Amino acid sequence: MIDHEPNIQAALLQHTSEARLILEGDFILPDGRVIKGGYMVRADGGEVFLTDTEGRGGIRGKDILLSPAAPAESFFTVSGIKIGIDFHWQRAQKQSFRGALLLSGQGQSAFHLINIVPLEEYLASVISSEMAASAPLEFLKAQAVTARSWLTAMLAKKKSIRARHPKTKGEIIVWQDVNDHQGFDVCADDHCQRYQGITRIVSENVNRAIDATRGIFLTSAGEICDARYYKCCGGRTDVFATAWEDASFPYLTSITDGKKQRAPIHTEKDAAEWLRAKPDAYCNTNDPEILRKILPSFDLETLNFYRWRVEYQPEELEEIIRSKSGIDFGRLKNIEALQRGPSGRICRLKIEGSLGAAVVGRELEIRRWLSPTHLLSSAFVVSVKRDPDGNALGFLLEGGGWGHGVGLCQIGAAVMASQGRSAEEILSHYFTGAMLKKLY
């Protein structure tokens, strides 16, 4: 386990060919030159080329590092940063960041734009980007410990051999994890953790949460926990293998998100009864005041998250699946869940059409295949309306939850905090048997 605060390399732009940035204050090049103001960056024959907005003062190199002369005062602004990539809330923003800036060439025609920043400063932005800064303090403390633990466990995981996607004839089993990223630690979007620099308002509550939990991690069996989180579990959390490789962790067991214990999902009958009902749970809330306090403005656009419905005409869904999977299944005949996790999330789904059939997994790939963006979760049951000859006339997906469902349920945790629960109680609820330990 670590004993000091590391720096984090967060990629703000990946494999881009050009970017526009403004250096607010002095930044120092490796040769000692000082620059500031507006600059254009472009990839040029395997190198990165940096010029001012008038095309003067060209600086060229495979990698270019810009260090702030006054870290507490200098910052830089980047245009066109995408957030919510491929999700229904995707948009481009202009964002500002403290710390150093690394322009790292990638092949002949692209580069990464990377922000290098101390972990605790990075976390302050993550907490404010993931949830509203007005959220309850005890929730923000729990979120800080969770995000810090996940990030540090991920840095260690990147050094190990990556798990391979299993290959079985007729099955397409895919998952994405941050150790797939090469050349930097994390991206700045939902695929890793939302990170929007100093663009997001960092409230006094966020600063208090970071300061109160500085260097504190969730640990288990002498290691930092791979502590995952997401928006809403839908009433029950899931296990690691539903979303990622076949692995299990004692602190990522499936638990009921509420006081009343309920059995895990075992059968399709269980799933239908569970997802067509709205059982009590911490995350079962549509209280506008609570949601305004805990969700960023763009997440408030998604309010039907505990239970939701999506309807498709056959032709519409056939085109979505063809576009997302690259496979032409022909006329869609059936969609069938073959395997679910204990929260009801599907990790293996069979799609049958007139031209063939295939099995897709895991949960995020299923969500991607069945939506122009992403389904809120893979916890859903399918109803097919058919004509007298058995041909599909329509598909109804009735689902629950928002995200992969493994670890901390953010909305459930925020509701627990609003009811007076401490950060320690919240973390104990979602991470079974994990211990808190201060490492620096």
C-alpha positions as CSV (number, residue, x, y, z in Angstrom):
1,M,0.0,0.0,0.0
2,I,1.1,3.6,-0.6
3,D,2.6,5.9,2.0
4,H,2.5,9.3,0.2
5,E,0.2,11.3,-2.0
6,P,0.8,10.5,-5.7
7,N,0.3,12.7,-8.8
8,I,-2.5,11.7,-11.2
9,Q,-2.2,11.9,-15.0
10,A,-5.8,12.6,-16.3
11,A,-6.3,12.6,-20.1
12,L,-8.5,15.6,-20.9
13,L,-8.4,14.8,-24.7
14,Q,-7.4,11.5,-26.2
15,H,-6.0,10.8,-29.7
16,T,-6.9,14.2,-30.9
17,S,-5.3,16.0,-33.8
18,E,-5.6,19.5,-32.6
19,A,-6.6,21.6,-29.6
20,R,-7.0,25.2,-28.5
21,L,-5.8,26.2,-25.0
22,I,-5.3,29.4,-22.9
23,L,-2.5,29.5,-20.4
24,E,-3.8,31.7,-17.6
25,G,-0.5,32.8,-15.9
26,D,3.1,31.7,-16.5
27,F,3.9,28.2,-17.6
28,I,7.5,26.9,-17.8
29,L,8.9,24.7,-20.6
30,P,11.6,22.1,-19.9
31,D,14.3,24.4,-21.3
32,G,13.3,27.2,-18.9
33,R,11.3,29.4,-21.3
34,V,8.1,31.0,-19.9
35,I,5.0,31.2,-22.0
36,K,1.4,32.3,-21.4
37,G,-1.7,33.3,-23.3
38,G,-3.6,31.6,-26.2
39,Y,-2.0,28.6,-28.0
40,M,-2.9,26.1,-30.7
41,V,-1.7,22.5,-30.5
42,R,-1.6,20.1,-33.5
43,A,-0.1,16.7,-34.3
44,D,2.5,17.0,-37.0
45,G,4.4,13.9,-38.3
46,G,4.8,12.1,-35.0
47,E,5.4,15.2,-33.0
48,V,3.4,17.8,-31.1
49,F,3.5,21.4,-32.5
50,L,2.6,24.2,-30.2
51,T,2.2,27.8,-31.5
52,D,0.5,31.0,-30.3
53,T,-2.8,32.0,-31.8
54,E,-0.9,34.1,-34.4
55,G,1.1,31.0,-35.5
56,R,4.4,32.3,-33.9
57,G,6.9,30.9,-31.4
58,G,6.6,27.3,-32.6
59,I,7.6,24.6,-30.0
60,R,8.0,21.1,-31.3
61,G,8.6,17.7,-29.6
62,K,7.4,14.1,-29.1
63,D,6.2,15.2,-25.7
64,I,5.9,18.8,-24.3
65,L,5.5,19.4,-20.6
66,L,4.2,22.8,-19.3
67,S,4.6,23.4,-15.6
68,P,2.8,26.2,-13.8
69,A,5.2,28.8,-12.4
70,A,2.8,29.5,-9.5
71,P,0.7,26.3,-9.0
72,A,-1.8,27.9,-6.7
73,E,-2.5,30.7,-9.1
74,S,-1.8,29.6,-12.7
75,F,-4.3,27.4,-14.6
76,F,-5.1,26.5,-18.2
77,T,-8.3,26.4,-20.2
78,V,-9.1,23.8,-22.9
79,S,-12.0,24.1,-25.4
80,G,-14.1,21.3,-26.8
81,I,-13.8,18.7,-23.9
82,K,-16.5,16.1,-24.3
83,I,-18.4,14.9,-21.2
84,G,-20.8,12.0,-21.0
85,I,-19.2,10.5,-24.1
86,D,-21.7,8.2,-26.0
87,F,-24.3,8.7,-23.2
88,H,-27.5,10.7,-23.7
89,W,-26.1,13.7,-21.8
90,Q,-23.0,14.0,-24.0
91,R,-21.9,17.6,-24.7
92,A,-18.8,19.6,-25.2
93,Q,-17.5,22.1,-22.7
94,K,-14.7,24.6,-22.1
95,Q,-13.0,23.6,-18.9
96,S,-10.1,25.0,-16.7
97,F,-7.5,23.1,-14.8
98,R,-4.7,23.6,-12.3
99,G,-1.5,21.6,-12.3
100,A,0.9,20.7,-15.1
101,L,0.0,20.1,-18.8
102,L,1.6,17.3,-20.8
103,L,1.1,17.1,-24.6
104,S,2.1,13.5,-25.5
105,G,2.4,12.5,-29.2
106,Q,0.6,9.3,-30.2
107,G,1.6,8.0,-33.6
108,Q,1.9,10.2,-36.7
109,S,-1.3,12.3,-36.4
110,A,-2.6,12.4,-32.8
111,F,-1.7,13.4,-29.2
112,H,-3.0,13.1,-25.7
113,L,-3.6,16.3,-23.7
114,I,-2.9,15.3,-20.1
115,N,-3.3,17.1,-16.8
116,I,-0.8,16.2,-14.0
117,V,-2.2,17.0,-10.6
118,P,-1.9,15.8,-7.0
119,L,-4.4,13.2,-6.0
120,E,-6.2,15.2,-3.3
121,E,-6.6,18.2,-5.6
122,Y,-7.9,15.9,-8.4
123,L,-10.4,14.4,-5.9
124,A,-11.9,17.8,-5.0
125,S,-12.8,18.2,-8.7
126,V,-14.1,14.6,-9.1
127,I,-16.4,15.0,-6.1
128,S,-17.8,18.2,-7.4
129,S,-18.1,16.8,-11.0
130,E,-19.7,13.5,-10.0
131,M,-22.3,15.0,-7.6
132,A,-23.6,18.4,-6.7
133,A,-21.3,20.3,-4.3
134,S,-24.4,21.0,-2.2
135,A,-24.8,17.3,-1.3
136,P,-24.7,16.3,2.4
137,L,-21.2,16.4,4.0
138,E,-21.2,12.8,5.2
139,F,-22.1,11.6,1.7
140,L,-19.3,13.7,0.2
141,K,-16.9,12.2,2.7
142,A,-18.0,8.7,1.8
143,Q,-17.7,9.5,-1.9
144,A,-14.1,10.9,-1.4
145,V,-13.0,7.8,0.4
146,T,-14.5,5.6,-2.3
147,A,-13.1,7.5,-5.2
148,R,-9.6,7.7,-3.6
149,S,-9.6,4.0,-2.9
150,W,-10.7,3.1,-6.4
151,L,-8.2,5.3,-8.1
152,T,-5.2,4.1,-6.1
153,A,-6.3,0.4,-6.5
154,M,-6.6,1.0,-10.2
155,L,-3.0,2.5,-10.4
156,A,-1.7,-0.8,-8.9
157,K,-3.9,-2.8,-11.1
158,K,-2.5,-1.2,-14.3
159,K,0.9,-2.7,-13.4
160,S,-0.6,-6.3,-13.5
161,I,-1.5,-8.4,-16.5
162,R,-4.9,-7.5,-17.9
163,A,-7.6,-10.1,-17.8
164,R,-8.6,-11.3,-21.3
165,H,-12.1,-11.4,-22.6
166,P,-13.2,-15.0,-22.9
167,K,-13.6,-16.3,-26.4
168,T,-16.5,-18.7,-27.0
169,K,-18.0,-19.4,-30.5
170,G,-21.1,-17.3,-30.9
171,E,-20.4,-15.2,-27.9
172,I,-19.2,-11.6,-27.8
173,I,-18.1,-10.9,-24.2
174,V,-16.5,-7.5,-23.7
175,W,-15.9,-5.3,-20.7
176,Q,-14.1,-2.0,-20.3
177,D,-11.9,-1.1,-17.4
178,V,-9.5,1.7,-16.8
179,N,-6.4,-0.5,-17.0
180,D,-7.2,-0.5,-20.7
181,H,-5.9,3.1,-20.9
182,Q,-2.3,3.4,-21.9
183,G,-0.1,6.5,-21.6
184,F,-2.0,8.0,-18.7
185,D,-3.8,7.0,-15.5
186,V,-7.4,8.0,-16.1
187,C,-9.6,9.7,-18.6
188,A,-11.7,12.6,-17.5
189,D,-15.1,11.2,-18.3
190,D,-17.6,8.7,-16.9
191,H,-15.6,5.7,-18.2
192,C,-13.2,6.5,-15.3
193,Q,-14.3,9.3,-13.0
194,R,-15.8,12.6,-14.0
195,Y,-13.1,15.2,-13.7
196,Q,-13.8,18.8,-14.8
197,G,-10.9,20.6,-13.1
198,I,-11.8,24.0,-11.5
199,T,-14.7,24.4,-13.9
200,R,-17.0,22.8,-11.4
201,I,-17.7,24.9,-8.3
202,V,-15.8,23.3,-5.4
203,S,-17.9,24.2,-2.3
204,E,-16.7,24.5,1.3
205,N,-18.4,21.2,1.9
206,V,-16.3,19.5,-0.7
207,N,-13.1,21.0,0.7
208,R,-14.2,19.8,4.2
209,A,-14.9,16.3,2.9
210,I,-11.4,16.1,1.2
211,D,-9.6,17.5,4.3
212,A,-11.5,15.3,6.7
213,T,-10.7,12.1,4.8
214,R,-7.2,13.0,3.4
215,G,-5.2,9.9,2.9
216,I,-8.0,7.6,4.2
217,F,-8.7,4.4,2.2
218,L,-11.0,1.4,2.3
219,T,-8.9,-1.7,2.8
220,S,-9.4,-5.4,2.9
221,A,-6.9,-8.3,3.5
222,G,-4.0,-5.8,3.6
223,E,-4.8,-4.2,0.2
224,I,-6.7,-1.0,-0.9
225,C,-10.2,-1.9,-2.1
226,D,-11.1,-1.7,-5.7
227,A,-14.1,0.4,-4.6
228,R,-16.5,1.0,-7.4
229,Y,-19.5,3.4,-7.6
230,Y,-22.3,4.5,-9.9
231,K,-25.6,6.5,-9.7
232,C,-28.4,4.1,-8.6
233,C,-28.4,0.4,-7.8
234,G,-32.2,0.0,-8.3
235,G,-32.7,-1.5,-4.8
236,R,-29.9,-4.1,-4.8
237,T,-26.2,-3.9,-5.5
238,D,-24.4,-6.4,-7.8
239,V,-21.1,-8.3,-7.8
240,F,-17.8,-7.5,-9.7
241,A,-18.1,-10.4,-12.2
242,T,-21.4,-9.1,-13.6
243,A,-19.6,-6.1,-15.0
244,W,-16.0,-7.1,-15.4
245,E,-13.8,-10.2,-15.4
246,D,-14.5,-13.3,-13.4
247,A,-13.2,-12.2,-10.0
248,S,-14.9,-11.7,-6.6
249,F,-14.1,-9.5,-3.7
250,P,-15.5,-9.9,-0.1
251,Y,-16.2,-6.2,0.1
252,L,-18.2,-6.1,-3.2
253,T,-21.0,-8.5,-2.2
254,S,-24.5,-8.0,-3.3
255,I,-26.6,-6.2,-0.6
256,T,-30.1,-4.8,-0.3
257,D,-30.2,-1.1,-0.4
258,G,-32.5,-0.5,2.4
259,K,-33.5,-1.7,5.9
260,K,-35.7,-4.6,4.6
261,Q,-33.6,-7.6,3.4
262,R,-34.7,-9.1,0.1
263,A,-33.4,-12.2,-1.7
264,P,-31.1,-11.9,-4.7
265,I,-32.4,-12.4,-8.2
266,H,-32.1,-16.1,-9.2
267,T,-34.7,-16.6,-11.9
268,E,-36.5,-14.7,-14.7
269,K,-39.6,-14.8,-12.6
270,D,-37.7,-13.1,-9.8
271,A,-36.4,-10.5,-12.2
272,A,-39.8,-9.7,-13.6
273,E,-41.4,-9.4,-10.1
274,W,-38.5,-7.2,-8.9
275,L,-38.2,-4.8,-11.9
276,R,-42.0,-4.4,-12.3
277,A,-42.3,-3.3,-8.6
278,K,-40.9,-0.3,-6.8
279,P,-39.7,-1.7,-3.5
280,D,-38.5,0.6,-0.8
281,A,-34.8,1.4,-0.9
282,Y,-32.5,4.3,0.0
283,C,-32.1,5.1,-3.7
284,N,-35.9,4.9,-4.4
285,T,-36.5,8.6,-4.2
286,N,-37.9,11.3,-6.5
287,D,-37.8,14.0,-3.9
288,P,-36.9,17.0,-6.0
289,E,-35.2,18.8,-3.1
290,I,-32.9,15.9,-2.4
291,L,-32.1,15.3,-6.0
292,R,-31.3,19.0,-6.6
293,K,-28.9,18.8,-3.7
294,I,-27.0,15.8,-4.9
295,L,-27.2,15.6,-8.7
296,P,-25.2,17.9,-11.1
297,S,-27.5,19.9,-13.4
298,F,-27.0,17.6,-16.5
299,D,-27.9,14.5,-14.4
300,L,-31.1,16.2,-13.3
301,E,-32.2,15.6,-16.9
302,T,-32.5,11.9,-16.0
303,L,-35.1,11.5,-13.3
304,N,-36.8,8.2,-14.0
305,F,-33.8,6.1,-13.0
306,Y,-35.1,3.8,-10.2
307,R,-37.6,2.1,-12.5
308,W,-37.7,2.9,-16.3
309,R,-39.2,1.7,-19.5
310,V,-38.0,1.8,-23.1
311,E,-40.1,0.8,-26.1
312,Y,-38.9,0.0,-29.6
313,Q,-40.4,-0.9,-32.9
314,P,-38.7,-4.0,-34.4
315,E,-37.1,-2.0,-37.3
316,E,-35.8,0.7,-34.9
317,L,-34.2,-1.8,-32.6
318,E,-32.8,-3.9,-35.5
319,E,-31.0,-0.7,-36.8
320,I,-29.6,0.2,-33.4
321,I,-28.2,-3.3,-32.9
322,R,-26.8,-3.4,-36.4
323,S,-25.1,0.0,-35.9
324,K,-23.7,-0.8,-32.5
325,S,-22.7,-4.4,-32.9
326,G,-21.7,-4.4,-36.6
327,I,-23.8,-7.5,-37.0
328,D,-26.9,-7.8,-39.3
329,F,-29.2,-10.1,-37.4
330,G,-31.9,-9.6,-40.0
331,R,-35.5,-9.5,-38.7
332,L,-35.3,-9.5,-35.0
333,K,-37.1,-12.5,-33.4
334,N,-36.2,-12.6,-29.8
335,I,-34.1,-11.1,-27.0
336,E,-33.4,-13.4,-24.0
337,A,-31.5,-13.0,-20.8
338,L,-29.2,-16.0,-20.2
339,Q,-27.4,-14.9,-17.1
340,R,-28.1,-12.3,-14.5
341,G,-26.3,-10.9,-11.5
342,P,-28.0,-10.8,-8.1
343,S,-29.3,-7.3,-8.7
344,G,-31.1,-8.5,-11.9
345,R,-28.4,-7.0,-14.2
346,I,-27.9,-9.1,-17.3
347,C,-24.4,-10.2,-18.1
348,R,-25.1,-12.6,-20.9
349,L,-27.9,-11.7,-23.4
350,K,-29.0,-13.8,-26.5
351,I,-30.1,-11.9,-29.6
352,E,-31.9,-13.9,-32.3
353,G,-32.8,-12.8,-35.8
354,S,-33.7,-14.3,-39.1
355,L,-30.0,-14.2,-40.2
356,G,-28.5,-15.6,-37.1
357,A,-28.0,-15.3,-33.3
358,A,-25.3,-14.3,-30.9
359,V,-24.7,-13.9,-27.2
360,V,-23.4,-10.5,-25.9
361,G,-22.0,-9.5,-22.5
362,R,-21.1,-8.0,-20.1
363,E,-23.4,-5.4,-18.7
364,L,-22.0,-2.3,-20.4
365,E,-21.8,-3.9,-23.8
366,I,-25.4,-5.0,-23.5
367,R,-26.4,-1.5,-22.6
368,R,-24.5,-0.2,-25.6
369,W,-26.0,-2.6,-28.1
370,L,-29.6,-1.9,-27.1
371,S,-29.7,1.9,-27.2
372,P,-28.6,4.8,-29.5
373,T,-26.5,5.9,-26.5
374,H,-26.6,3.5,-23.5
375,L,-29.4,2.0,-21.5
376,L,-29.4,3.2,-17.9
377,S,-28.5,-0.3,-16.8
378,S,-28.7,-3.9,-17.9
379,A,-31.3,-4.7,-15.2
380,F,-34.4,-5.2,-17.4
381,V,-37.0,-7.7,-18.5
382,V,-38.1,-7.9,-22.1
383,S,-41.7,-8.2,-23.3
384,V,-42.3,-9.0,-27.0
385,K,-45.6,-8.1,-28.7
386,R,-46.3,-10.6,-31.5
387,D,-48.8,-11.0,-34.4
388,P,-50.8,-14.2,-34.8
389,D,-47.9,-15.7,-36.8
390,G,-45.4,-15.1,-34.0
391,N,-43.6,-12.2,-35.7
392,A,-42.3,-9.5,-33.4
393,L,-44.3,-6.2,-33.5
394,G,-42.7,-4.4,-30.6
395,F,-40.2,-4.8,-27.8
396,L,-40.7,-3.4,-24.3
397,L,-37.8,-3.1,-21.8
398,E,-38.8,-2.6,-18.2
399,G,-35.7,-1.8,-16.1
400,G,-34.3,-0.5,-12.9
401,G,-31.2,1.4,-11.7
402,W,-28.6,3.6,-13.3
403,G,-25.1,2.3,-13.8
404,H,-23.3,-1.0,-13.2
405,G,-24.5,-1.5,-9.7
406,V,-21.2,-2.6,-8.1
407,G,-20.2,-0.9,-4.8
408,L,-21.4,2.5,-3.7
409,C,-24.9,3.6,-4.8
410,Q,-24.4,7.4,-5.0
411,I,-28.1,8.3,-4.7
412,G,-28.7,5.7,-1.9
413,A,-25.6,7.0,-0.1
414,A,-26.7,10.6,-0.4
415,V,-30.2,9.7,1.0
416,M,-28.6,7.8,3.9
417,A,-26.5,10.9,4.7
418,S,-29.7,13.1,4.5
419,Q,-31.2,10.8,7.1
420,G,-28.3,11.4,9.5
421,R,-26.1,8.4,8.7
422,S,-22.3,9.0,9.0
423,A,-19.8,8.4,6.2
424,E,-18.5,5.4,8.2
425,E,-22.0,3.9,8.3
426,I,-22.5,4.5,4.6
427,L,-19.2,2.9,3.6
428,S,-19.9,-0.1,5.9
429,H,-23.3,-0.6,4.3
430,Y,-22.0,-0.7,0.7
431,F,-18.5,-2.3,1.2
432,T,-19.0,-5.4,3.4
433,G,-16.3,-5.9,6.0
434,A,-13.9,-3.3,4.6
435,M,-11.8,-1.3,7.1
436,L,-10.8,2.4,6.9
437,K,-7.1,3.1,7.2
438,K,-5.1,6.4,7.0
439,L,-2.1,5.8,4.7
440,Y,-0.7,9.3,4.5
